[in-house]
């Protein structure tokens, strides 16, 4: 049973027979002390249920050991897995993580930047967003690292090679005989989207396949990624639009396209072939499993997290603010 008496760090030092500085080193696990001293101090800490006043400590040392992660859609399995990797990384380094889901809403994103700033976070990782310029929102000079978005000039960004991803996804469809390829994507302004589209267009151009504007579907988020994509493909089918391939810029859209085709008894892959993007479990366990572009989530998370940690600790880092991670094509049953 815990003792209800509140205790100060000075009292812990007195009861332990050591200095205040030694108690501080033990509590923060920082510096030199014997195992005997550590046990003696922690026994007192446990007996009196001592907890550090983190708010006061943050103001005193200008460090809160917290970071923020701003994510556009936590329901998207790729983003969820990416956030989990980031959280695991920082937990191992003694940091707590505030996870902020914007739902791709600009107002929410602004408010989350403000909120994280007021919570005295030491840094922020912002995933796939370009709504808000942090320099116009944040009152403190704290580091921000972007994931999958190079549009915020002056900030570090870690991303996969989305141009190559768009090119190779489209090339896979072309090599399997497709000549009328739907691009199923969103209407965001992000560099990751634009680079995938450029890769798609350049692949068509390389193989002398005409670009058909009616087959480029840039969707606004209305009912949800799956629902919006399902409606878009259903609309093409019901309007007798001829197509034999679909490049979907995430696996949710790819799965939605597969469902739409199956609902209309259009065989995949003999009539229409599909390539998705991200290599989440959605693509692995769909029936049939979906060919996709693999993004290395662990590498993305570790590189961006290491970068942010080094910026927080003011360590020497590379001047190159744009880190690119390779992608690879995973061939499955839809091509």
N, C-alpha and C positions, 0 to 999 in steps of 0.2 A: 504493500500500500504506500502511495506517495505521501510525503509530508506536505501539508498545505501551506507551511510557512514560506513566504517569498524570501529569496536569498540573493545577495549580490555577488559579483565576481570577487570583491574584496573579502567577503565572508568565506567564500569557497577557499581562497588562498590561505586564510587564517586557519580554517579547519583542516586543510590539507598539509599545512606546515611548509608551504612553498610561496614564492612571490606571485604577485598579480600577473606579471609577464609570463611566468611559467604556466599558470592556469590558462591564460589566453592562448599560448602555443598548443596546449593539450586540446582545448576545445576546438581550435581551428585546424588541429592536426598539421601544424606548420612549425618547423624548427626542431631543436634537439631537446630531448628529455628521456629519462629512463623509463623502462616498462613499469617499474615499481611506482614511479611518480604518476605515470599515466593512469594506472589502476586506482591509486589513491584519490586522484582528482575526480575521475569518472564515477567512483563510488559515491562521492559527495554530490556530484551533479545528479546522479540517478536518485539518490535518497531524497533530495529536495526538489526534484523535477525541474531543474534549472533549464530555462530556454533563453537563447540570445534574443535580445530586442533587435530584430533585423532592420527595422526602419531606422532606428537610431544609429546602428552600425553602418548602414548604407550612407547616411549623411556624413558620418565621421570619416569613413575611409573612401568615400566616393565610389563604392562598389557594392552591388546588391546580390551578386551571384545569381542573377536571373536574366533570362533573355526572352524575347518575344518571337513567335513565328506567325506570320500572316499568310493564310492559305485561302485560295479562292473558293474551294469546294471540298469540304472534308468528306462528303459522300463519295467523291471520286476515289476509287481504290488506289490509284497511282499516288495521289496527293496524300492519302491516309498513310500509306506505307512509307512515303518519303518523310512525313512528319514524325512517324514512329522512329525511324532511323536517326533523325536529328535529336529527338528527345532522349534516346538511348545514349547517344554520344555525349550530350551535355550532362546527363545524370552521372555518368562515369567521371566527369570532371568537376562534380560538385555544384552543378547549376540546376535551378528549377526553370521550367519552361512554361510560359503563357502561350496557349494556342488560340489564335483569333481567326474565326471563319467568316469571311466577308460575304460569301454567296455571290461574288462578282459584283458587289454593290459599292459604288464609289464613295457614297456617304459613310457607309460602315467602315470602309478602309481608312478614311480620314480620321474617324473617331477612334479607331484602334491605334493608329499612330500616336494620337494625342494621349490616349489612355496608357499605352506602354511607356511613353515618355514620363507621364506623371507617376508611374509605378517605379521609376528609377531603374528600368532595365539597363543592363550593360551593353546590349546590342540587339539587333533585329535581323532576322532572315525573312525576306519577303519573296514568296513563291509566285511566279507567273502572273505578275501584275504590272500595270503601267498607268494606273489611274492617278496616283499621287506622287508628287515630288517631295521626298522627306525633308529636304532643306527648307521647304516652305511651311512645314508643319512642326517639326521638332524644335524645341526650345534649347535642348542640350546638344552638345556635339558628340553624338554617339555613333558608332559604326553601324552601317546597314549593308548587308550582302544580299544580292538578288540571285534567285534561282530561275533559270529559263526565261530571262528577259534582259536584253542588252540595251533597252531603250533609255534607261536612266543613266545619262552620261555623267561620268565622274564617280560612279559607284562600281564596286567590284561585282562581277557576275560569273556564276558557274552555270554552264548549260551543256546539254548534249548537242551534237552536230545535227541540228534540225533540217538544215538544207540537205545534207546527205541522207537523212532519214526520209524526207519527202521524195528525193530523187530515186532512192533505192526501192521504196515502196511502189512507186509508179513504174519503175523499170521492171520489177518483178511481174507486175500485171501485164506489161507489154510483152515480155519474153514468154509469157504463158498464152499469148495470142490476143490479148485485149486491145481494142482500137478506140472504143468509146468509154472513157473512164470517168466516172463520177468522182469529184472531190467533195467529201463530206466533212465540213469543218465548222468553226464558229466565226462570229463576226467581230471578235476582239481585235484590238490594234497591236497586240503583243508581237515582239520580234519572233518568238517561237512559231507563231501561226504564219507570219509573213514568210519566214524562211522555208517552212514546209511547202507553202504554195509556190514559192520560187523553184524549189526542187522538183515539184510536180510539173510545172510548166517547162522547165529545162529538159526534163526527161522526155516529155512529148516532143519537144523541138528536136532533140537529138535523134529520135527515131522517125522524124518526119510525119508525126501524127498531128492532125489539126486540133487546135484548141477550140472547144465548144463551150461557149459561155454559159449555156443553159445547164451544163453538167457541173458547174462550180456552185456548190450550195454552201453559202456562208450564213449560218443560222444565228438568230438572236435567241438568247435564253428566255423562254417563255414558260413552258410547262415542266422543263427538265431536259437534260441532255438526251436521255433515252427516248422520251416521248416526242421531243422535237425532231429527232433524227428519224424516228419511225414514221412520223407524218410526212417528212420530206421525201423519203424513199417511196412511201405509198403514193404520194402525189405524182412522182415520176412515172410509176407503173400505171396508175389510173389514167394518166394523160398520154399513155402509149409512147413515152420517151424511150428511144432505143439506147441501151447501154449494156456493156458486157463486163465491166469491172468497176469496183468501188475502192477508192483509197480513203479510209476514215482516219481522222487525225487523233483519235484515241480509241481504246478498245470498247468503251461503252457504245460509241457511235457505230463501230464495226459490228458489235453484237446486235444492236438495234436494226442495222441494215439486213443482217442475216435473218432475223425474225420476220421482218417485212417481206423478204423474198420467200421465206418458207410459208408465210400466210397466203401468198399468191401462187403457191406450188411451183415456184421457179427454182430449179435445182442449182445448188452450189456444190462444186465449182463448175459443172459442165456448161451451164448457161451464163452464170455471172460469177466472177471471182472476187474475193475480198482480201484486202490487207488492212490491218488495224495499226495501232501505235501504242506503245508503253510496255507490252508483255506483262499484263496483270493476269491474275487467275481467271478473269472473265474470258480472256482469249484462250487460255489453256483448257478450260472445262466446258466451253460452248460445244454444241453438237451440230456440225463438226467443229473441231478446234480451229481457231482462226490464225492464219499467218499474220505476223505483226513485226513491228520494229521495236527492238529491245533497248530500253534505257536502263542504265545501271544505277538503280536507286541508291544503293549503298555508297557507291563512289560519289554520286551527286551530293548525298547527305554529308559524307565524311569530308569531302573537299570544301564544301561551303561552311561546314561547322568549324573545321580547322582554321580556315581563313578568318572567320569571325572571331574565334578565340584568340588568334594571333593579333588581330586588330584591337581587341579589348585589352590585351596585355602589352600592346605597343611593341610587339616583336618585329624584327625585320622581315618584310615580305616582298615578294616579287612585284616589280613595278607594273607588270602586265595585269590589267584589271579584267581581262576576259579569258576565262579558263574554259576550254572546250573538251568535252568527253566524247569518245567515239560511240556510235551506235552499231547495231548489227541486225541483220534480217533473220527472223525466225520463220522457217517455212513449215506450215502445217497443212491441214486438209482443205482450206478454202481457196488455195491456188494450185 
